[in-house]
Amino acid sequence: MEKIRVGILGLGRGRAFATPHESVGIEVAAICDSRRDKVGEWLARLGGGVRGYSDFEDMIASDIDAVILCNYFDEHAPFAIRALRAGKHVMSECACNATIAEGVALCREVERSGRIYMLAENYPYTRANMELRRIYQEGELGEALYGDGEYNHPMPADEVNRISPGEFHWRNNIPASYYCTHAYAPLMAATGAMPVSVNALAVANGEVNRGTARRSDVGTVILARMDDGSVFKQLGISFPGHSGYYRIHGTRGAAEIDRRTGQLYVWHDPWDIPEGSCRARSYVPEWPEFGEIAEASGHGGGDFWTSYLFAKSIREGTPPPMDVYFGVAASTIGILAWKSALAGGAPFDMPDFRSEASRAAHGDDRWNPILKAGMDKASIPPSSVVGYEPNGEDLARARAEWARTGHWGLG
């Protein structure tokens, strides 16, 4: 097949996409990062034919077909819009937008450009979540009533510091609710349900942040009312006790992914067992296809599947499974959840991003608590504890780790 020529922005997370499997049909033609040393290092690894850039405008002016955005979490939308305006297809790491206004602008630009835009959310593409989607779509569970998504990823202090180089690195300054697409996207992908309102509560405890430069809370519990009437809950992101967990209760049965084994457990009430099924079963699902390739890729196979489906959508001219409306809604859950947490759990309505009439009212909503250098720390706090700051000892330990690892971000 004719290969799709792709440029990658961001050579931290972007390394996962730098050597795609031949079955994907992508050729990495360009790489871009503000750190020139990283560009040189990766050009040496990738060999001839790949061009390196430190300026994004130069890369999107080249003869690439598409861009994979792996830059900072809160900076995806502006770069996506620039790439779309240059006529490039875009796959963006999560989240799609850091503000609701960015989400509105991104939807408009995708519609104007006619290009493919896809969220590179990998958790719907573990084999267990793909199987959860299959049995739901085939009707075994009936209609969704409740869903549980749990992405909880605590880390030791020095590891947090290594991946958060700088006091004003985004990981040190985003509210705990913002990293929500790993929890919500698998449930949304399985059921097809979209959020219509969100409320949340935050849990703060400085002990969990000890030794780091983080200003965020331990985590949040988020409830989203979906457009089919169901309710989906999320728990995350830094509570002690690492876990990934998904569950759906429907009108005909329930299914969950075991936290410990990764097996899928499906069960029915004794008076409502589907014909040809059984009361309960637990099993390790099979991949639908490409099992060997997916098994060898990152994030439980998701790094392969997102690239494969992005290329497939471009090649066939069909909408991707996680398009701009899916991605912006999933990302906006985190924004509305933080508004709710700061308002004591009050519900906030989700715009319909497909509808210009609905989204237009939010086109100027630039509410943004992600702290940057020089900003007023008290304007919109990234923690539910007003005025929470890492102490001098915490910052000293973080700076020592940044210096030890030779990281560039010592701000």
Secondary structure, DSSP 8 states (H G I E B T S, - for coil): ---EEEEEE-TTGGGGGSS--GGG-EEEEEEE-S-HHHHHHHHHHH-TT-EEES-HHHHHTSS-SEEEE-S-GGGHHHHHHHHHHTT-EEEE-S-S-SSHHHHHHHHHHHHHH---EEE---GGGSHHHHHHHHHHHTTTT-SEEEEEEEEE----HHHHHHTS-STT-GGGTS-TTS--HHHHHHHHHHH---EEEEEEEEE--GGGGTTS---S-SEEEEEEEETTS-EEEEEEES-SS-EEEEEEEESS-EEEE-TTT--EEEE--TT---TT--SEEEE----SS-HHHHHTSSGGGHHHHHHHHHHHHHHHT---SS-HHHHHHHHHHHHHHHHHHHTTS--EE---TT-HHHHGGGTT--------TTS-TTSS-SSSSTT----HHHHHHHHHHHHHTT-S---
